[in-house]
Amino acid sequence: MSSDKIDTVRSSSSGTLGRAVSHTRGQRLILDSSTHPRPDALTNSEAFLAGVGSCGVTLIELYAQDKGVPLKRTNVTIEGVRTAAEPNRFASVHMRFELVGVTQAQAEDLVQTYRNR
């Protein structure tokens, strides 16, 4: 038996143009197109960035706990820039990590662990 982890999400039309509904493990997430003129739900791009940012938070917190590092709180702000010329791709992505309860050296080690993965 394989030990591979498989994540499955099913996305479907919602009946509203530019909006999809995604389901996984009994959870439901509504996403609007990133090009929607007035999105009501999270956009696809925001959801993608949220996934990357929340991965940073959880990976760092779990690693710190495993290594006995006294991390109290983690905040990650992620900003994706898309140009008008190429709105379908990120021209740049910037992440800012704020780690509370650790030294600068510990913070740098924790962020490097995230970068390495």
Phi and psi restraints in degrees (value plus and minus 20) as a CYANA .aco file:
   2 SER   PHI     -95.5   -55.5
   2 SER   PSI     126.0   166.0
   3 SER   PHI    -119.3   -79.3
   3 SER   PSI      -8.2    31.8
   4 ASP   PHI     -82.6   -42.6
   4 ASP   PSI     121.8   161.8
   5 LYS   PHI    -115.8   -75.8
   5 LYS   PSI     105.7   145.7
   6 ILE   PHI    -138.0   -98.0
   6 ILE   PSI     101.9   141.9
   7 ASP   PHI    -124.4   -84.4
   7 ASP   PSI     112.2   152.2
   8 THR   PHI    -145.8  -105.8
   8 THR   PSI     108.5   148.5
   9 VAL   PHI    -147.0  -107.0
   9 VAL   PSI     114.6   154.6
  10 ARG   PHI    -130.6   -90.6
  10 ARG   PSI     103.5   143.5
  11 SER   PHI    -133.0   -93.0
  11 SER   PSI     120.0   160.0
  12 SER   PHI    -158.5  -118.5
  12 SER   PSI     140.5   180.5
  13 SER   PHI     -80.1   -40.1
  13 SER   PSI     123.9   163.9
  14 SER   PHI    -119.1   -79.1
  14 SER   PSI     -33.5     6.5
  15 GLY   PHI      77.5   117.5
  15 GLY   PSI     -29.2    10.8
  16 THR   PHI    -134.3   -94.3
  16 THR   PSI     103.5   143.5
  17 LEU   PHI     -77.8   -37.8
  17 LEU   PSI     109.5   149.5
  18 GLY   PHI      67.8   107.8
  18 GLY   PSI     -12.1    27.9
  19 ARG   PHI    -150.9  -110.9
  19 ARG   PSI     117.4   157.4
  20 ALA   PHI    -146.1  -106.1
  20 ALA   PSI     136.4   176.4
  21 VAL   PHI    -137.3   -97.3
  21 VAL   PSI     108.1   148.1
  22 SER   PHI    -134.0   -94.0
  22 SER   PSI     124.2   164.2
  23 HIS   PHI    -151.2  -111.2
  23 HIS   PSI     118.5   158.5
  24 THR   PHI    -175.7  -135.7
  24 THR   PSI     113.5   153.5
  25 ARG   PHI      27.4    67.4
  25 ARG   PSI      19.4    59.4
  26 GLY   PHI      61.4   101.4
  26 GLY   PSI     -19.8    20.2
  27 GLN   PHI    -115.9   -75.9
  27 GLN   PSI     129.1   169.1
  28 ARG   PHI    -144.9  -104.9
  28 ARG   PSI     113.6   153.6
  29 LEU   PHI    -154.0  -114.0
  29 LEU   PSI     106.7   146.7
  30 ILE   PHI    -120.0   -80.0
  30 ILE   PSI     110.1   150.1
  31 LEU   PHI    -149.7  -109.7
  31 LEU   PSI     116.8   156.8
  32 ASP   PHI    -118.5   -78.5
  32 ASP   PSI     134.8   174.8
  33 SER   PHI     -79.8   -39.8
  33 SER   PSI     122.6   162.6
  34 SER   PHI     -86.6   -46.6
  34 SER   PSI     -36.8     3.2
  35 THR   PHI    -118.8   -78.8
  35 THR   PSI     -16.4    23.6
  36 HIS   PHI     -81.8   -41.8
  36 HIS   PSI     112.5   152.5
  37 PRO   PHI     -85.7   -45.7
  37 PRO   PSI     -51.3   -11.3
  38 ARG   PHI    -160.5  -120.5
  38 ARG   PSI      56.5    96.5
  39 PRO   PHI     -87.7   -47.7
  39 PRO   PSI     118.3   158.3
  40 ASP   PHI    -117.0   -77.0
  40 ASP   PSI     -52.7   -12.7
  41 ALA   PHI    -120.6   -80.6
  41 ALA   PSI     154.8   194.8
  42 LEU   PHI     -75.0   -35.0
  42 LEU   PSI     123.5   163.5
  43 THR   PHI    -106.7   -66.7
  43 THR   PSI     144.4   184.4
  44 ASN   PHI     -76.0   -36.0
  44 ASN   PSI     -62.9   -22.9
  45 SER   PHI     -85.9   -45.9
  45 SER   PSI     -61.9   -21.9
  46 GLU   PHI     -84.0   -44.0
  46 GLU   PSI     -60.4   -20.4
  47 ALA   PHI     -84.9   -44.9
  47 ALA   PSI     -60.6   -20.6
  48 PHE   PHI     -81.3   -41.3
  48 PHE   PSI     -68.9   -28.9
  49 LEU   PHI     -84.4   -44.4
  49 LEU   PSI     -58.0   -18.0
  50 ALA   PHI     -81.7   -41.7
  50 ALA   PSI     -60.1   -20.1
  51 GLY   PHI     -82.8   -42.8
  51 GLY   PSI     -63.1   -23.1
  52 VAL   PHI     -87.2   -47.2
  52 VAL   PSI     -65.0   -25.0
  53 GLY   PHI     -85.4   -45.4
  53 GLY   PSI     -64.0   -24.0
  54 SER   PHI     -88.9   -48.9
  54 SER   PSI     -49.1    -9.1
  55 CYS   PHI     -81.8   -41.8
  55 CYS   PSI     -61.9   -21.9
  56 GLY   PHI     -80.4   -40.4
  56 GLY   PSI     -64.8   -24.8
  57 VAL   PHI     -82.6   -42.6
  57 VAL   PSI     -73.2   -33.2
  58 THR   PHI     -89.6   -49.6
  58 THR   PSI     -59.6   -19.6
  59 LEU   PHI     -83.1   -43.1
  59 LEU   PSI     -65.5   -25.5
  60 ILE   PHI     -85.7   -45.7
  60 ILE   PSI     -64.2   -24.2
  61 GLU   PHI     -82.9   -42.9
  61 GLU   PSI     -64.3   -24.3
  62 LEU   PHI     -87.2   -47.2
  62 LEU   PSI     -59.6   -19.6
  63 TYR   PHI     -84.7   -44.7
  63 TYR   PSI     -63.6   -23.6
  64 ALA   PHI     -81.5   -41.5
  64 ALA   PSI     -62.9   -22.9
  65 GLN   PHI     -82.5   -42.5
  65 GLN   PSI     -64.3   -24.3
  66 ASP   PHI     -82.2   -42.2
  66 ASP   PSI     -55.6   -15.6
  67 LYS   PHI    -114.1   -74.1
  67 LYS   PSI     -19.8    20.2
  68 GLY   PHI      54.2    94.2
  68 GLY   PSI       3.9    43.9
  69 VAL   PHI    -103.9   -63.9
  69 VAL   PSI     110.4   150.4
  70 PRO   PHI     -97.6   -57.6
  70 PRO   PSI      29.4    69.4
  71 LEU   PHI     -89.4   -49.4
  71 LEU   PSI     108.4   148.4
  72 LYS   PHI    -118.9   -78.9
  72 LYS   PSI     -55.3   -15.3
  73 ARG   PHI    -178.7  -138.7
  73 ARG   PSI     128.2   168.2
  74 THR   PHI    -149.0  -109.0
  74 THR   PSI     112.4   152.4
  75 ASN   PHI    -145.2  -105.2
  75 ASN   PSI     113.9   153.9
  76 VAL   PHI    -146.4  -106.4
  76 VAL   PSI     106.2   146.2
  77 THR   PHI    -129.8   -89.8
  77 THR   PSI     106.8   146.8
  78 ILE   PHI    -144.2  -104.2
  78 ILE   PSI     114.6   154.6
  79 GLU   PHI    -149.7  -109.7
  79 GLU   PSI     104.0   144.0
  80 GLY   PHI    -127.1   -87.1
  80 GLY   PSI     110.8   150.8
  81 VAL   PHI    -128.0   -88.0
  81 VAL   PSI     106.2   146.2
  82 ARG   PHI    -141.9  -101.9
  82 ARG   PSI     111.1   151.1
  83 THR   PHI    -102.3   -62.3
  83 THR   PSI     137.5   177.5
  84 ALA   PHI     -83.6   -43.6
  84 ALA   PSI     -50.6   -10.6
  85 ALA   PHI     -90.8   -50.8
  85 ALA   PSI     -51.8   -11.8
  86 GLU   PHI    -155.6  -115.6
  86 GLU   PSI      52.0    92.0
  87 PRO   PHI     -90.7   -50.7
  87 PRO   PSI     -28.6    11.4
  88 ASN   PHI    -109.4   -69.4
  88 ASN   PSI     -18.3    21.7
  89 ARG   PHI    -166.1  -126.1
  89 ARG   PSI     134.4   174.4
  90 PHE   PHI    -101.5   -61.5
  90 PHE   PSI     107.3   147.3
  91 ALA   PHI     -97.3   -57.3
  91 ALA   PSI     -52.2   -12.2
  92 SER   PHI    -178.5  -138.5
  92 SER   PSI     134.9   174.9
  93 VAL   PHI    -154.6  -114.6
  93 VAL   PSI     109.0   149.0
  94 HIS   PHI    -140.7  -100.7
  94 HIS   PSI     114.8   154.8
  95 MET   PHI    -141.4  -101.4
  95 MET   PSI     117.0   157.0
  96 ARG   PHI    -140.9  -100.9
  96 ARG   PSI     104.2   144.2
  97 PHE   PHI    -123.8   -83.8
  97 PHE   PSI     111.2   151.2
  98 GLU   PHI    -141.0  -101.0
  98 GLU   PSI      94.1   134.1
  99 LEU   PHI    -135.5   -95.5
  99 LEU   PSI     104.8   144.8
 100 VAL   PHI    -127.1   -87.1
 100 VAL   PSI     114.5   154.5
 101 GLY   PHI      78.7   118.7
 101 GLY   PSI     -16.1    23.9
 102 VAL   PHI    -146.9  -106.9
 102 VAL   PSI     142.7   182.7
 103 THR   PHI     -96.4   -56.4
 103 THR   PSI     147.9   187.9
 104 GLN   PHI     -79.6   -39.6
 104 GLN   PSI     -62.6   -22.6
 105 ALA   PHI     -83.7   -43.7
 105 ALA   PSI     -62.0   -22.0
 106 GLN   PHI     -84.2   -44.2
 106 GLN   PSI     -61.9   -21.9
 107 ALA   PHI     -81.1   -41.1
 107 ALA   PSI     -65.2   -25.2
 108 GLU   PHI     -82.6   -42.6
 108 GLU   PSI     -59.0   -19.0
 109 ASP   PHI     -84.9   -44.9
 109 ASP   PSI     -62.9   -22.9
 110 LEU   PHI     -84.4   -44.4
 110 LEU   PSI     -64.3   -24.3
 111 VAL   PHI     -86.7   -46.7
 111 VAL   PSI     -57.5   -17.5
 112 GLN   PHI     -83.8   -43.8
 112 GLN   PSI     -56.2   -16.2
 113 THR   PHI     -79.5   -39.5
 113 THR   PSI     -63.6   -23.6
 114 TYR   PHI     -81.6   -41.6
 114 TYR   PSI     -67.4   -27.4
 115 ARG   PHI     -79.7   -39.7
 115 ARG   PSI     -58.5   -18.5
 116 ASN   PHI     -87.7   -47.7
 116 ASN   PSI     -44.8    -4.8
